[in-house]
Amino acid sequence: MFPAYTMGSQTPTEDLAATLPKPAFQGSRRGPIPRWVKPEIVCEVEFREVTSAPKLRAPSFKGLRVDKQPQECLLAELQQLK
């Protein structure tokens, strides 16, 4: 899926993150700096269920999907899994 990375090089996720715009939020806050992004990459997650909110319960990151576009990922698909 991704080319081999040597010791000291960036991971595929860091490479993709470097191409995304900087956070739009400029105020002061405690903790990590948030990064606001547009959906430009797709990841696969495993989860227990979709709540009525609809939100994912106990999501777990499984990897990036370079074969799928964000426009192909629809909320309606998740709601059908209920």
DAWOSUL-V733687 format. One record per residue. N is the residue number from 1. OMEGA is omega in whole degrees, -180 to 180 (999 if undefined). NEAR is the number of other C-alpha atoms within 10 Angstrom. D_LAST is the distance of its C-alpha to the last C-alpha in whole Angstrom. Layout:
n=(N | N)
omega=(OMEGA | OMEGA)
near=(NEAR | NEAR)
d_last=(D_LAST | D_LAST)
//
This chain:
n=(1 | 2 | 3 | 4 | 5 | 6 | 7 | 8 | 9 | 10 | 11 | 12 | 13 | 14 | 15 | 16 | 17 | 18 | 19 | 20 | 21 | 22 | 23 | 24 | 25 | 26 | 27 | 28 | 29 | 30 | 31 | 32 | 33 | 34 | 35 | 36 | 37 | 38 | 39 | 40 | 41 | 42 | 43 | 44 | 45 | 46 | 47 | 48 | 49 | 50 | 51 | 52 | 53 | 54 | 55 | 56 | 57 | 58 | 59 | 60 | 61 | 62 | 63 | 64 | 65 | 66 | 67 | 68 | 69 | 70 | 71 | 72 | 73 | 74 | 75 | 76 | 77 | 78 | 79 | 80 | 81 | 82)
omega=(-179 | 176 | 179 | 179 | -179 | -180 | 178 | 178 | -179 | 175 | 177 | 180 | 178 | 178 | 179 | -179 | -179 | -179 | -177 | -179 | 178 | -179 | 178 | -178 | -178 | -179 | 178 | 179 | 176 | 176 | -177 | 179 | -180 | 176 | 180 | -177 | 171 | 179 | -178 | 178 | -177 | 174 | 177 | 178 | 172 | -178 | -180 | -179 | 173 | -179 | 179 | -176 | -15 | 176 | 179 | 176 | 179 | 179 | 179 | -179 | -179 | 179 | 180 | 179 | 179 | -178 | -175 | 178 | 179 | -179 | 180 | -177 | -174 | 178 | -180 | 178 | 179 | -177 | 177 | -179 | -178 | 999)
near=(8 | 8 | 7 | 9 | 10 | 8 | 7 | 6 | 10 | 12 | 15 | 15 | 10 | 10 | 11 | 12 | 14 | 11 | 8 | 15 | 11 | 12 | 11 | 10 | 11 | 8 | 5 | 7 | 9 | 5 | 6 | 6 | 11 | 12 | 12 | 12 | 13 | 8 | 10 | 10 | 16 | 17 | 12 | 11 | 13 | 13 | 11 | 10 | 16 | 17 | 11 | 9 | 6 | 12 | 13 | 16 | 12 | 11 | 14 | 12 | 10 | 10 | 12 | 16 | 13 | 11 | 8 | 12 | 12 | 13 | 9 | 9 | 11 | 9 | 10 | 8 | 10 | 14 | 14 | 8 | 8 | 10)
d_last=(30 | 33 | 36 | 38 | 39 | 42 | 43 | 43 | 41 | 38 | 34 | 32 | 30 | 33 | 35 | 32 | 32 | 35 | 35 | 33 | 34 | 35 | 34 | 34 | 35 | 38 | 39 | 39 | 37 | 37 | 35 | 34 | 34 | 31 | 30 | 29 | 28 | 27 | 24 | 26 | 25 | 21 | 20 | 18 | 16 | 14 | 12 | 10 | 7 | 6 | 8 | 9 | 12 | 10 | 11 | 11 | 12 | 15 | 15 | 18 | 20 | 20 | 23 | 24 | 23 | 26 | 25 | 22 | 23 | 21 | 21 | 19 | 16 | 14 | 12 | 11 | 10 | 7 | 6 | 6 | 4 | 0)
//
